[in-house]
Amino acid sequence: MGGRQGRESRLNKEQYDQLVQQATQGNFHTIGEAAKWVEQTYGVHYTYFGMRSLVERLSIGRFLGQLV
């Protein structure tokens, strides 16, 4: 077995795609706003650092106005 074995994703691919779409459309200005949208839309809670990690993995940080 190779590679890291993380836990199962909290969101599915379609939900990740929608998050990326929302970010690229400029609907979030902060990581907190993105986390709030995910929780309100999908009922999935992310901490600030959890969402920050997700934003980095999805390469959408450049679409946020600020990363705080």
C-alpha positions as CSV (number, residue, x, y, z in Angstrom):
1,M,0.0,0.0,0.0
2,G,1.4,3.4,-0.9
3,G,0.4,6.9,-0.3
4,R,-1.5,8.6,2.4
5,Q,-4.8,7.2,3.5
6,G,-7.0,10.1,4.7
7,R,-10.5,9.9,5.9
8,E,-13.4,9.9,3.5
9,S,-14.3,13.2,2.0
10,R,-17.0,15.3,3.6
11,L,-18.2,16.5,0.2
12,N,-18.7,14.6,-3.0
13,K,-17.2,15.7,-6.3
14,E,-20.3,17.6,-7.4
15,Q,-20.3,19.6,-4.2
16,Y,-16.6,20.3,-4.6
17,D,-17.3,21.5,-8.1
18,Q,-20.0,23.8,-6.9
19,L,-17.7,25.2,-4.2
20,V,-15.1,25.9,-6.9
21,Q,-17.7,27.5,-9.1
22,Q,-19.0,29.8,-6.3
23,A,-15.4,30.8,-5.5
24,T,-14.5,31.6,-9.1
25,Q,-17.6,33.7,-9.4
26,G,-16.4,35.8,-6.5
27,N,-19.1,34.8,-4.1
28,F,-16.7,34.5,-1.2
29,H,-14.2,37.0,0.1
30,T,-12.9,35.0,3.0
31,I,-12.3,31.4,4.0
32,G,-14.9,32.0,6.7
33,E,-17.5,32.9,4.1
34,A,-16.7,29.8,2.1
35,A,-17.0,27.6,5.3
36,K,-20.4,29.3,6.1
37,W,-21.7,28.7,2.6
38,V,-20.7,25.0,2.7
39,E,-22.4,24.6,6.1
40,Q,-25.6,26.4,5.0
41,T,-25.7,24.6,1.7
42,Y,-24.6,21.0,2.6
43,G,-24.9,20.9,6.4
44,V,-21.2,20.1,6.6
45,H,-19.2,22.1,9.2
46,Y,-15.5,23.0,8.5
47,T,-13.3,24.7,11.0
48,Y,-11.3,27.7,9.6
49,F,-8.2,25.5,9.3
50,G,-10.2,22.7,7.7
51,M,-11.6,25.0,5.1
52,R,-8.2,26.7,4.6
53,S,-6.8,23.3,3.8
54,L,-9.6,22.5,1.4
55,V,-9.2,25.9,-0.3
56,E,-5.5,25.1,-0.8
57,R,-6.2,21.6,-2.1
58,L,-8.8,22.9,-4.6
59,S,-6.5,25.8,-5.6
60,I,-9.2,28.4,-5.2
61,G,-7.4,30.7,-2.8
62,R,-6.6,33.2,-5.5
63,F,-10.3,33.8,-6.0
64,L,-10.9,34.8,-2.4
65,G,-10.4,38.5,-1.6
66,Q,-8.4,37.7,1.5
67,L,-7.4,34.5,3.2
68,V,-8.5,35.4,6.7
